[in-house]
Amino acid sequence: MLLLRDVQRSDLGALHELARVLNSVNLPADRRDLAAIVQRSAASFACQIRNPLRRSYVFVLEDPGRRRVLGCSMVIAQHGTRESPCTFFDVAEREHYSSTLDRHFRHPVLSLGFHFDGPTEVGGLVVSPAERGSEAQPGKQLSYVRFLYMAMYPDRFRETVLAELMPPLAKNGQSEFWEACGRRFTGLDYQDADKMSRRNKEFIQQLFPAADLYATLLPPGVRRRLGAVGRPSRAAQRLLQEIGFRPAGRIDPFDGGPHYEARLDEVSLVRGHRTGRVAGGPPDRMSGDWLVGVSRPGERIRFRAVRAPAALAGESVHLPMEARNLLRVEPGERVHLVPIA
């Protein structure tokens, strides 16, 4: 049984190794940036950031026997503010017809847009390459634990949840979409633009054209991959679709990857959220798999969760002893559960 918990400062080294696998905006492979992310997560779990929409949370999956971090994931309470808007291209289709030539065309059109009071974002999910495909399904646990936490505290998050999925990238890590589009308007290569956007997106607002862009003008290979999901992100895509996420008709302005969205209260895990108190004595017959979580604001580790079978009867929740030990719960303590198939 593995332990899901909030990230600690002592996890920084392991987090850096994971970030080197992903190196995304949410999880950059830079120790200084990661240290700031860990510090913000700690302040968020401790409710030390007064406005809950300014909080962000990092979860790690630990093998307690080996004391080894196997992966991580993240929730940003609000992606898109007046200071740093969520930036995207709306993707639409325009039709043109000439009666003189009897020619009819459908053109994909990109329109730059911004969210200044944006949605909650889930991201930063990465599993150590050595653990991928294992029976414990670490990716699923890390993906779903974010929704367990949001189900526990829905008032801390937005009504809509966004996931930005990575598209196919070139072997050297470059984005063909950025080379064909963004670089022409900014003069920056993909890595420099990506790094700068972590701190300030003003250059996108000022340098990208306000007029619509006809994707027909892009190279055919780039055009075909607009909104496509890269192979490493397809497992995450399937997990999100299983719980209710759908394409939002938008793409990332840096790499052309798709945006997926769902209403928080319509996510199947959140709808299946249950709560109850740990029962003492011998357990009843347990069935199904659940993510079981507990929150303790006053402790160093403020959030713990495990994947375990459970028996629910009214307010009583029977758990295996191993799960109780990892959660450090006693009979009578309240726990939260979401179903995990």
For each residue, the residues with C-beta under 8 A, 3 or more apart:
1: 64 306 307 308 322 323 326
2: 61 62 63 64 70 136 138 141 306 307
3: 61 62 63 64 304 305 306 326
4: 59 60 61 62 141 142 145 291 293 304 305 306 307
5: 8 59 60 62 301 303 304 305
6: 41 42 45 57 58 59 60 301 302 303
7: 11 15 38 41 42 58 59 60 72
8: 5 11 38 42 300 301
9: 12 35 38 39 42
10:
11: 7 8 14 15 38 60 69
12: 9 15 16 31 34 35 38
13: 16 17
14: 11 17 18 60 68 69
15: 7 11 12 18 19 27 34 38 58 60 69 72
16: 12 13 19 20 29 31 34
17: 13 14 20 21 128
18: 14 15 21 22 27 69 71 72 126 128
19: 15 16 22 23 27 28 29 30 34 126
20: 16 17 23 29
21: 17 18 126 128 129
22: 18 19 27 29 124 126
23: 19 20 27 28 29 173
24: 27 28 123 124 166
25: 28 123 194 197 198
26: 74 76 121 123 124
27: 15 18 19 22 23 24 34 37 72 74 123 124 126
28: 19 23 24 25 33 34 195 198
29: 16 19 20 22 23
30: 19 33 34
31: 12 16 34 35
32: 35 36
33: 28 30 36 37 198
34: 12 15 16 19 27 28 30 31 37 38
35: 9 12 31 32 38 39
36: 32 33 39 40
37: 27 33 34 40 41 56 58
38: 7 8 9 11 12 15 34 35 41 42 58
39: 9 35 36 42 43
40: 36 37 43 44 49 55 56
41: 6 7 37 38 44 45 56 57 58 74
42: 6 7 8 9 38 39 45 46
43: 39 40 46 48 49 55
44: 40 41 47 48 49 55 56 57 77
45: 6 41 42 57 297 302 303
46: 42 43 297 302
47: 44 52 297
48: 43 44
49: 40 43 44 52 54 55
50: 54
51: 54 55
52: 47 49 55 77 155 156 157
53: 77 78 156 157 158
54: 49 50 51 77 78
55: 40 43 44 49 51 52 77 156
56: 37 40 41 44 74 75 76 77
57: 6 41 44 45 74 75 77 146 149
58: 6 7 15 37 38 41 72 73 74 124
59: 4 5 6 7 72 73 74 75 142 145 146 149 303
60: 4 5 6 7 11 14 15 69 71 72
61: 2 3 4 69 70 71 72 127 138 141 142
62: 2 3 4 5 67 68 69 70
63: 2 3 66 67 68 70
64: 1 2 3 67 326
65:
66: 63
67: 62 63 64
68: 14 62 63
69: 11 14 15 18 60 61 62 72 128
70: 2 61 62 63 127 128 131 138
71: 18 60 61 125 126 127 128 131 138 139 142
72: 7 15 18 27 58 59 60 61 69 124 125 126 142
73: 58 59 122 123 124 125 126 142 143 145 146
74: 26 27 41 56 57 58 59 122 123 124 125 146
75: 56 57 59 120 121 122 146 149 150 157
76: 26 56 79 120 121 122 123
77: 44 52 53 54 55 56 57 120 156 157 158
78: 53 54 81 117 118 119 120 158
79: 76 86 115 118 119 120 121 162
80: 84 85 86 114 115 116 117 118 119
81: 78 84 85 116 117 118
82: 85 116
83:
84: 80 81 200 201
85: 80 81 82 114 115 116 118 201 205
86: 79 80 114 115 118 119 121 162
87: 112 113 114 201 204 205 253
88: 112 113 114 115 250 251 252 253 259
89: 110 111 112 113 213 250 251 252 253
90: 110 111 113 249 250
91: 108 109 110 215 226 227 249 250 251
92: 108 109 111 249
93: 106 107 108 109
94: 106 107 109 214
95: 104 105 106 107
96: 104 105 107
97: 103 104 105
98: 101 102 103
99: 102
100:
101: 98
102: 98 99
103: 97 98
104: 95 96 97
105: 95 96 97 216
106: 93 94 95
107: 93 94 95 96 214 215 216
108: 91 92 93 214 215 216 223 226
109: 91 92 93 94 212 213 214 215
110: 89 90 91 212 213 214 215 251
111: 89 90 92 212 213
112: 87 88 89 204 208 209 210 253
113: 87 88 89 90 250
114: 80 85 86 87 88 205
115: 79 80 85 86 88 118 119
116: 80 81 82 85
117: 78 80 81
118: 78 79 80 81 85 86 115 121 158 162
119: 78 79 80 86 115 158 159 160 161 162 261
120: 75 76 77 78 79 150 157 158 160 161 162 264
121: 26 75 76 79 86 118 161 162 163 164
122: 73 74 75 76 125 143 146 161 162 163
123: 24 25 26 27 73 74 76 163 164
124: 22 24 26 27 58 72 73 74
125: 71 72 73 74 122 139 142 143 236
126: 18 19 21 22 27 71 72 73
127: 61 70 71 131 132 138 139 142
128: 17 18 21 69 70 71 131 132 138
129: 21 132
130:
131: 70 71 127 128 134 136 138
132: 127 128 129 138 139
133:
134: 131 137 138
135:
136: 2 131 141 307
137: 134 140 141
138: 2 61 70 71 127 128 131 132 134 141 142
139: 71 125 127 132 142 143 235 236 239
140: 137 143 144 239 340
141: 2 4 61 136 137 138 144 145 291 307 340
142: 4 59 61 71 72 73 125 127 138 139 145 146
143: 73 122 125 139 140 146 147 236 239 240
144: 140 141 147 148 239 243 269 291 338 340
145: 4 59 73 141 142 148 149 291 293 305
146: 57 59 73 74 75 122 142 143 149 150
147: 143 144 150 151 243 267 269 270 338
148: 144 145 151 152 269 273 291 293 305 336 337 338
149: 57 59 75 145 146 152 153 293 303
150: 75 120 146 147 153 154 156 157 161 264 270
151: 147 148 154 269 270 273 336 338
152: 148 149 273 293 295 336
153: 149 150 156 157
154: 150 151 157 264 265 270
155: 52
156: 52 53 55 77 150 153
157: 52 53 75 77 120 150 153 154 161 264
158: 53 77 78 118 119 120 161 264
159: 119 263 264 265
160: 119 120 261 262 263 264
161: 119 120 121 122 150 157 158 245 261 262 263 264 267
162: 79 86 118 119 120 121 122 248 259 260 261
163: 121 122 123 236 240 245 259 260 261
164: 121 123 252 257 258 259 260
165: 229 230 233 236 237 257 258 259 260
166: 24 169 229 230 232 233 255 257
167: 175 177 225 227 228 229 230 233 252 255 256 257 258
168: 225 228 230 231
169: 166 173 174 175 176 230 255
170: 173 174 175 176
171:
172:
173: 23 169 170 190 191
174: 169 170 178 179 189 190
175: 167 169 170 178 179 182 190 254 255 256
176: 169 170 179 180 219 221 222 225
177: 167 180 181 182 218 222 225 226 254 255 256
178: 174 175 181 182 183 189 190 193 254 255 256
179: 174 175 176 182 183 190
180: 176 177 183 184 218 219 222
181: 177 178 184 185 213 218 222 253
182: 175 177 178 179 185 186 188 190 193 208 253 254
183: 178 179 180 186 187 188 189 190 193
184: 180 181
185: 181 182 207 208 209
186: 182 183 193 203 204 207 208
187: 183
188: 182 183 192 193 196 203
189: 174 178 183 192 193
190: 173 174 175 178 179 182 183 193 194 254 255
191: 173 194 195
192: 188 189 195 196
193: 178 182 183 186 188 189 190 196 197 203 254
194: 25 190 191 197 198 254
195: 28 191 192 198
196: 188 192 193 199 200 203
197: 25 193 194 200 201 204 254
198: 25 28 33 194 195
199: 196
200: 84 196 197 203
201: 84 85 87 197 204 205
202: 205 206
203: 186 188 193 196 200 206 207
204: 87 112 186 197 201 207 208 253
205: 85 87 114 201 202 208
206: 202 203
207: 185 186 203 204
208: 112 182 185 186 204 205 253
209: 112 185 213
210: 112
211:
212: 109 110 111
213: 89 109 110 111 181 209 217
214: 94 107 108 109 110 217
215: 91 107 108 109 110 218 223 226
216: 105 107 108 223
217: 213 214
218: 177 180 181 215 222 223 226
219: 176 180 222 223
220: 223 224
221: 176 224 225
222: 176 177 180 181 218 219 225 226 256
223: 108 215 216 218 219 220 226
224: 220 221 228
225: 167 168 176 177 221 222 228 256
226: 91 108 177 215 218 222 223 251 256
227: 91 167 247 251 256 257 258
228: 167 168 224 225 256 257 258
229: 165 166 167 233 234 237 257 258
230: 165 166 167 168 169 233 234 257
231: 168 234
232: 166
233: 165 166 167 229 230 236 237 257
234: 229 230 231 237 238
235: 139 238 239
236: 125 139 143 163 165 233 239 240
237: 165 229 233 234 240 241 260
238: 234 235 241 242
239: 139 140 143 144 235 236 242 243
240: 143 163 236 237 243 245 260 262
241: 237 238 244 245 246 260
242: 238 239 268 341
243: 144 147 239 240 262 267 268 269
244: 241 262 263 266 267 268
245: 161 163 240 241 260 261 262 267
246: 241 260 261 262
247: 227 258 259 260
248: 162 258 259 260 261
249: 90 91 92 259
250: 88 89 90 91 113 258 259
251: 88 89 91 110 226 227 256 257 258 259
252: 88 89 164 167 255 256 257 258 259
253: 87 88 89 112 181 182 204 208
254: 175 177 178 182 190 193 194 197
255: 166 167 169 175 177 178 190 252
256: 167 175 177 178 222 225 226 227 228 251 252
257: 164 165 166 167 227 228 229 230 233 251 252
258: 164 165 167 227 228 229 247 248 250 251 252
259: 88 162 163 164 165 247 248 249 250 251 252
260: 162 163 164 165 237 240 241 245 246 247 248
261: 119 160 161 162 163 245 246 248
262: 160 161 240 243 244 245 246 266 267
263: 159 160 161 244 266 267
264: 120 150 154 157 158 159 160 161 267 270
265: 154 159 270 271
266: 244 262 263 270 271
267: 147 161 243 244 245 262 263 264 270 271
268: 242 243 244 271 272
269: 144 147 148 151 243 272 273 338 339 340
270: 147 150 151 154 264 265 266 267 273 338
271: 265 266 267 268
272: 268 269 338 339
273: 148 151 152 269 270 336 337 338
274: 312 336 337 338
275: 334 335 336 337
276: 312 314 315 316 317 334 335 337
277: 315 316 317 331 332 333 334 335
278: 317 319 324 329 330 331 332 333 334 335
279: 283 284 313 316 317 318 331
280: 331 332
281: 331
282:
283: 279 286 311 318 319 320
284: 279 311 313 318
285: 311
286: 283 309 310 311 318 319 320
287: 309 311
288: 309 310 339
289: 307 308 309 339 340 341
290: 307 308 309 310 337 338 339 340
291: 4 141 144 145 148 305 306 307 337 338 340
292: 305 306 307 308 310 317 319 323 327 335 336 337
293: 4 145 148 149 152 303 304 305 327 335 336 337
294: 303 304 305 327 328 329 333 334 335 336
295: 152 302 303 336
296: 299 301 302 303 304
297: 45 46 47 302
298: 302
299: 296 302
300: 8
301: 5 6 8 296 304
302: 6 45 46 295 296 297 298 299
303: 5 6 45 59 149 293 294 295 296
304: 3 4 5 293 294 296 301 326 327 328
305: 3 4 5 145 148 291 292 293 294 327
306: 1 2 3 4 291 292 323 326 327
307: 1 2 4 136 141 289 290 291 292 340
308: 1 289 290 292 319 320 322 323
309: 286 287 288 289 290 320
310: 286 288 290 292 317 318 319 323 337
311: 283 284 285 286 287 317 318
312: 274 276 316 317 318 337
313: 279 284 316 318
314: 276
315: 276 277
316: 276 277 279 312 313
317: 276 277 278 279 292 310 311 312 335 337
318: 279 283 284 286 310 311 312 313
319: 278 283 286 292 308 310 323 324 327 329 335
320: 283 286 308 309 323 324
321: 324 325
322: 1 308 325 326
323: 1 292 306 308 310 319 320 326 327
324: 278 319 320 321 327 328 329 330
325: 321 322 328
326: 1 3 64 304 306 322 323
327: 292 293 294 304 305 306 319 323 324 335
328: 294 304 324 325
329: 278 294 319 324 333 335
330: 278 324 333
331: 277 278 279 280 281
332: 277 278 280
333: 277 278 294 329 330
334: 275 276 277 278 294
335: 275 276 277 278 292 293 294 317 319 327 329
336: 148 151 152 273 274 275 292 293 294 295
337: 148 273 274 275 276 290 291 292 293 310 312 317
338: 144 147 148 151 269 270 272 273 274 290 291
339: 269 272 288 289 290
340: 140 141 144 269 289 290 291 307
341: 242 289
